[in-house]
């Protein structure tokens, strides 16, 4: 039996050998002399992905990579589930989990900053009135909040409010839609409309760590949809679709895909044993987002690799798409910049960034690939999604999987460093 440290070294060596040895062997057998060759790259990535699926890191995945705005790799692997019945297709929709944060509320917040409707350095209570009476929150700025420097609690499990001894409280959840219960938490599960107010109230009253050090928190992202609606006077979903998703060619990116009538297949996420007691498919996996009716800023977006890539390309191009400037380059640059490096906080505004010493780290410790530039940015999601963009190298990397199927206890995706290996392989291809 291997201990934890040996397991990391073992998995790292396996993946590196798959990448380097397989490319050399393939090159010799096919008369190709350079690792830059596209055929060699495909063979290497295929080997890593097959290894990952064989070791149950995920049942299937989509992988898309573009360089300088051109797609150089777009393939699918495996199946929707381990029963190997339905193969993954390029148009399939995945639950993006926390990647929602940078593709949902974040572009809207950027545009509102551009329009002068939000000030990053003004107290957030200027815009969110309940915080004006909270002594520990009334001076927190949007900059601190988005960079996870505000000291907010990491998470609140709102599911605890709707469960009693493992059963759903009729006070908050009904099986049939009613006038006061019409927010869909799942098929046949309707959340009380006013439960959202309870969520806001608990966030408003939650304690704040006064040390103001880096502390990841998703709580504010539960508030942002309502804030965006108030400032734009347009519903959150409608605003995102009209302003970004449709114009950028990502028309199937959105919330509650099961209700949209898309022809796209939706990949199952997890066999939920907490409150839905079935395979979650087509409805948000995250419990907090589910209790918001499936529409939130912390999770809830579904999309394909192509849908996601369009928005990440848009960021890399400085907020410009097909000749039209949707968000100023100045604002994009500010959001993707590290905000508090002096506090050992690597984060940008909403965006994740490489570890501060990432380029000097070993493969198994790096996040993302050690070759990624310090200018790069992205986000990961609990369901097994990972998106990253590198303006310096003009590289966009999109990886979508359902690693939590059949259970969130499946951690091989992390233990085997699959995404780091894939990400690194494309940098080797470029260089």
C-alpha positions in Angstrom: 0.0 0.0 0.0 1.4 3.4 -1.0 1.4 6.3 1.4 0.1 9.7 0.3 3.5 11.2 -0.7 4.5 8.1 -2.7 1.1 8.1 -4.4 1.7 11.7 -5.7 5.1 10.9 -7.0 3.9 7.7 -8.6 1.0 9.4 -10.4 3.2 12.2 -11.5 5.8 9.8 -13.0 3.2 7.8 -14.7 1.7 10.8 -16.4 5.0 12.3 -17.4 6.1 8.9 -18.9 2.8 8.7 -20.8 3.4 12.1 -22.3 7.1 11.9 -23.1 7.6 8.2 -23.8 4.5 7.8 -25.9 5.4 10.8 -28.0 8.9 9.6 -28.6 7.7 6.1 -29.5 5.0 7.4 -31.7 7.4 9.8 -33.4 9.9 7.0 -34.2 7.1 4.7 -35.5 5.6 7.4 -37.7 8.6 9.3 -38.9 7.8 12.4 -37.0 10.8 14.1 -35.4 9.3 16.9 -33.4 7.0 17.0 -30.3 5.4 20.0 -32.0 3.7 17.8 -34.5 -0.1 17.8 -34.2 -0.4 14.1 -34.6 2.1 13.5 -31.8 0.2 15.9 -29.5 -3.1 14.1 -30.2 -1.5 10.8 -29.4 -0.1 12.1 -26.1 -3.4 13.7 -25.0 -5.3 10.5 -25.9 -2.9 8.5 -23.8 -3.4 10.7 -20.7 -7.2 10.7 -21.1 -7.4 7.0 -21.6 -5.3 6.5 -18.5 -7.5 8.9 -16.5 -10.8 7.1 -17.6 -9.2 3.7 -16.9 -8.4 4.8 -13.4 -11.9 6.3 -12.9 -10.9 9.9 -12.6 -14.1 10.6 -14.6 -16.3 8.6 -17.0 -15.9 11.1 -19.8 -14.8 14.6 -20.7 -14.6 17.4 -23.3 -11.3 19.0 -24.0 -10.8 22.2 -26.1 -7.7 24.2 -26.6 -7.2 27.3 -28.7 -4.1 29.3 -29.5 -4.2 32.9 -30.9 -8.0 32.5 -31.4 -7.8 29.3 -33.4 -9.0 26.0 -32.1 -6.1 23.6 -32.3 -7.7 20.8 -30.3 -11.3 19.8 -29.7 -12.1 16.2 -28.8 -14.3 14.2 -26.5 -13.5 11.1 -24.5 -15.4 8.3 -22.7 -19.0 8.2 -21.8 -21.6 10.0 -19.8 -21.4 7.3 -17.1 -19.3 4.2 -16.4 -22.0 2.0 -18.0 -20.4 3.0 -21.4 -23.8 3.5 -23.1 -23.8 7.1 -24.3 -20.5 8.5 -25.7 -19.6 12.1 -24.9 -20.4 14.5 -27.8 -18.9 17.9 -28.4 -22.3 19.5 -28.0 -23.1 17.9 -24.6 -23.8 20.2 -21.7 -21.9 19.9 -18.4 -22.6 21.3 -15.0 -19.9 24.0 -14.8 -20.1 24.3 -10.9 -17.9 27.2 -9.7 -16.8 28.1 -13.2 -20.2 29.8 -13.1 -18.6 32.6 -11.0 -16.4 33.9 -13.9 -18.9 33.3 -16.7 -22.1 34.4 -14.9 -21.9 37.4 -12.6 -18.4 38.4 -13.4 -18.8 39.7 -16.9 -21.9 41.6 -15.8 -20.0 43.2 -12.9 -17.3 44.2 -15.3 -19.7 45.9 -17.6 -21.3 47.7 -14.6 -17.9 48.9 -13.5 -17.3 50.1 -17.1 -20.6 52.0 -17.0 -19.8 53.7 -13.7 -22.6 51.9 -11.9 -20.2 50.0 -9.6 -17.0 51.3 -8.0 -14.6 48.6 -7.0 -13.3 50.6 -4.1 -16.5 52.0 -2.7 -18.1 50.1 0.2 -20.3 47.3 -1.2 -23.0 48.5 1.2 -23.4 51.4 -1.2 -25.1 49.0 -3.5 -26.2 46.2 -1.1 -28.3 48.1 1.5 -28.6 45.4 4.2 -24.9 45.7 4.9 -25.2 49.4 5.8 -26.3 48.5 9.3 -23.7 45.7 9.7 -20.7 47.1 11.5 -18.4 44.3 10.3 -19.5 44.6 6.7 -20.4 48.2 5.9 -16.9 49.2 4.9 -16.0 46.1 2.9 -15.3 47.0 -0.8 -16.2 45.0 -3.9 -12.4 44.7 -4.6 -11.9 42.9 -1.3 -14.9 40.7 -1.8 -14.1 39.6 -5.3 -10.5 38.9 -4.4 -11.5 36.9 -1.3 -9.8 39.4 0.9 -12.8 40.5 2.8 -12.9 37.9 5.5 -16.3 36.5 4.6 -17.2 33.0 5.7 -16.3 30.4 3.1 -19.7 28.7 2.9 -23.0 28.3 4.6 -24.9 25.0 4.2 -28.4 26.2 3.6 -29.6 22.6 3.0 -29.5 22.3 6.8 -32.4 24.6 7.0 -34.7 22.5 4.8 -33.8 19.1 6.2 -34.9 17.5 9.5 -33.6 14.0 10.3 -32.8 13.5 6.6 -36.3 14.5 5.4 -37.4 17.6 3.6 -39.4 20.1 5.6 -42.8 20.8 4.1 -42.4 24.3 5.2 -39.8 25.0 2.6 -40.1 22.3 0.0 -43.2 21.0 -1.8 -43.6 18.2 -4.4 -46.1 20.1 -6.4 -45.8 23.7 -7.6 -47.9 26.2 -5.7 -48.3 30.0 -5.7 -45.7 30.4 -3.0 -43.6 27.4 -4.1 -42.5 27.7 -7.7 -38.7 27.8 -7.6 -37.5 24.6 -9.1 -34.8 23.0 -7.0 -35.1 19.8 -8.9 -37.7 18.0 -11.0 -40.7 17.6 -8.6 -39.0 19.7 -5.8 -40.3 23.2 -5.4 -38.6 25.7 -3.1 -40.6 28.3 -1.2 -40.2 31.6 -3.0 -39.3 33.5 0.1 -36.5 31.0 1.0 -34.1 33.2 -1.0 -34.7 36.0 1.5 -33.6 33.6 4.2 -30.4 32.9 2.3 -29.7 36.7 2.0 -30.5 37.2 5.7 -28.1 34.5 6.8 -25.3 35.9 4.6 -26.0 39.4 5.8 -25.7 38.3 9.4 -22.8 35.9 8.9 -19.5 36.7 10.9 -16.5 38.4 9.2 -12.9 37.5 10.0 -11.3 40.9 10.9 -7.7 39.8 10.1 -8.5 40.4 6.4 -6.3 37.6 5.0 -7.0 35.5 2.0 -10.0 33.4 2.6 -12.0 31.9 -0.3 -15.7 32.6 0.0 -18.6 32.0 -2.4 -21.2 33.8 -0.3 -21.2 37.1 -2.2 -21.8 35.2 -5.5 -25.2 34.2 -4.1 -26.0 38.0 -3.8 -24.7 39.2 -7.1 -27.6 38.0 -9.4 -30.0 40.2 -7.3 -27.6 43.1 -7.4 -27.1 42.8 -11.2 -30.9 42.7 -11.6 -31.3 45.9 -9.5 -28.6 47.8 -11.3 -29.6 46.8 -14.9 -33.4 46.6 -14.4 -33.2 43.4 -16.4 -33.5 39.9 -15.0 -30.1 38.2 -14.4 -30.6 35.4 -16.9 -32.0 37.6 -19.5 -29.2 40.2 -19.1 -26.4 37.6 -19.4 -28.0 36.0 -22.5 -28.7 39.2 -24.3 -25.5 41.0 -23.4 -22.9 38.2 -23.6 -24.0 34.6 -24.4 -26.0 35.1 -27.6 -23.7 37.8 -29.1 -20.6 35.7 -28.4 -22.0 32.6 -30.0 -22.7 30.7 -26.7 -26.4 30.4 -27.1 -26.7 27.1 -25.1 -24.7 28.4 -22.1 -27.1 29.1 -19.3 -29.1 28.0 -16.3 -31.8 25.3 -16.0 -31.1 23.6 -19.3 -33.7 21.0 -18.7 -36.3 23.7 -19.2 -34.9 25.2 -22.4 -35.8 22.5 -24.9 -32.2 22.2 -26.3 -31.4 19.3 -28.5 -28.1 19.0 -26.6 -27.6 16.0 -24.4 -26.9 16.8 -20.7 -24.3 14.8 -18.9 -25.4 13.4 -15.5 -23.5 14.8 -12.5 -23.9 12.7 -9.3 -26.1 10.2 -7.6 -27.3 12.6 -4.9 -27.9 11.0 -1.5 -28.4 14.3 0.4 -31.9 15.5 -0.6 -32.8 14.6 -4.2 -32.0 10.9 -3.8 -31.6 10.3 -7.5 -29.1 10.9 -10.3 -28.8 14.7 -10.7 -29.0 15.4 -14.4 -30.0 18.7 -16.0 -30.3 20.4 -12.7 -27.6 22.2 -10.7 -25.5 19.9 -8.5 -24.6 22.6 -5.9 -27.2 22.5 -3.1 -27.1 26.2 -2.4 -27.7 27.1 -6.0 -30.5 24.5 -6.2 -32.3 26.2 -3.2 -32.0 29.5 -5.2 -34.1 27.8 -7.9 -31.1 26.7 -9.9 -30.1 30.3 -10.9 -27.2 31.7 -8.9 -23.9 33.3 -9.2 -21.9 30.7 -7.4 -23.0 27.7 -9.5 -25.8 26.6 -11.9 -24.4 27.4 -15.4 -24.4 24.5 -17.9 -22.5 24.6 -21.2 -20.3 22.8 -23.7 -16.5 23.3 -24.1 -17.2 25.5 -27.1 -19.7 27.7 -25.2 -17.1 28.3 -22.5 -14.2 28.8 -24.8 -16.0 31.7 -26.6 -16.2 33.6 -23.3 -12.6 32.8 -22.3 -11.4 33.9 -25.8 -13.4 37.1 -25.3 -11.4 37.8 -22.1 -8.1 37.1 -23.7 -9.0 39.5 -26.5 -9.5 42.2 -23.9 -13.3 42.3 -24.0 -13.6 42.4 -27.8 -15.4 40.0 -30.1 -15.8 40.2 -33.9 -14.8 43.8 -33.9 -17.1 44.9 -31.1 -15.9 46.0 -27.7 -18.3 44.7 -25.0 -16.1 45.4 -22.0 -13.1 47.8 -22.0 -9.7 46.4 -22.1 -8.8 48.5 -19.1 -11.5 46.8 -17.0 -10.5 43.3 -18.2 -6.9 44.0 -17.3 -7.8 45.1 -13.8 -10.0 42.1 -13.1 -7.4 39.6 -14.2 -4.6 41.2 -12.2 -3.5 39.9 -8.8 -4.9 42.3 -6.2 -3.2 41.5 -2.9 0.1 39.7 -3.5 1.6 41.4 -0.4 -0.9 39.3 1.6 0.1 36.1 -0.1 -3.2 36.2 -2.0 -2.9 35.1 -5.6 -6.5 36.0 -6.6 -7.6 38.5 -9.2 -11.1 40.0 -9.1 -13.3 36.9 -9.3 -10.6 35.1 -11.3 -8.3 32.5 -9.9 -4.6 32.9 -10.7 -1.5 30.7 -10.6 0.1 30.1 -7.2 2.5 33.0 -6.5 5.6 30.8 -7.0 4.0 28.5 -9.5 6.7 28.5 -12.1 9.3 27.2 -9.6 7.1 24.4 -8.3 7.3 20.7 -9.1 4.6 19.2 -11.4 2.6 17.7 -8.5 2.5 20.9 -6.4 1.9 23.4 -9.3 -1.5 25.0 -10.0 -2.2 25.3 -12.8 0.6 23.9 -15.1 4.0 25.4 -14.0 4.4 26.7 -17.6 1.4 29.0 -17.4 2.4 32.6 -17.2 1.7 34.8 -14.2 -0.7 36.8 -16.4 -3.0 33.7 -16.8 -6.3 33.3 -15.1 -9.3 31.0 -14.8 -11.3 28.9 -12.4 -12.1 25.3 -11.5 -15.4 23.7 -10.5 -16.3 21.1 -7.9 -17.9 18.8 -10.6 -14.5 18.4 -12.3 -14.4 21.4 -14.6 -11.4 23.6 -15.2 -10.9 26.6 -17.5 -7.8 28.6 -18.0 -6.6 31.4 -20.3 -3.1 32.8 -20.8 -2.9 36.2 -22.6 0.9 36.0 -22.8 0.8 32.7 -24.7 -2.7 33.4 -26.3 -3.7 29.9 -25.0 -7.2 29.0 -23.8 -7.6 25.6 -22.1 -11.1 24.1 -21.4 -11.6 20.8 -19.6 -15.1 19.7 -18.7 -15.9 16.4 -16.9 -18.3 14.9 -14.3 -15.6 13.6 -11.9 -18.3 13.5 -9.1 -20.1 10.6 -10.9 -21.2 8.5 -9.3 -20.0 10.1 -6.1 -18.3 13.2 -5.0 -15.9 11.0 -3.1 -14.1 10.2 -6.4 -10.9 12.3 -6.2 -8.7 10.5 -8.7 -8.8 13.6 -11.0 -6.9 15.5 -8.3 -4.7 12.6 -7.0 -3.5 11.8 -10.5 -2.9 15.4 -11.5 -4.7 14.8 -14.8 -5.6 18.4 -15.6 -2.1 19.6 -14.8 -0.6 17.0 -17.1 -3.0 17.9 -20.0 -2.4 21.6 -19.5 1.4 21.2 -19.4 1.3 19.0 -22.6 0.0 21.9 -24.6 2.7 24.3 -23.4 5.3 21.7 -24.4 3.6 21.6 -27.8 3.8 25.4 -28.2 7.5 25.5 -27.1 
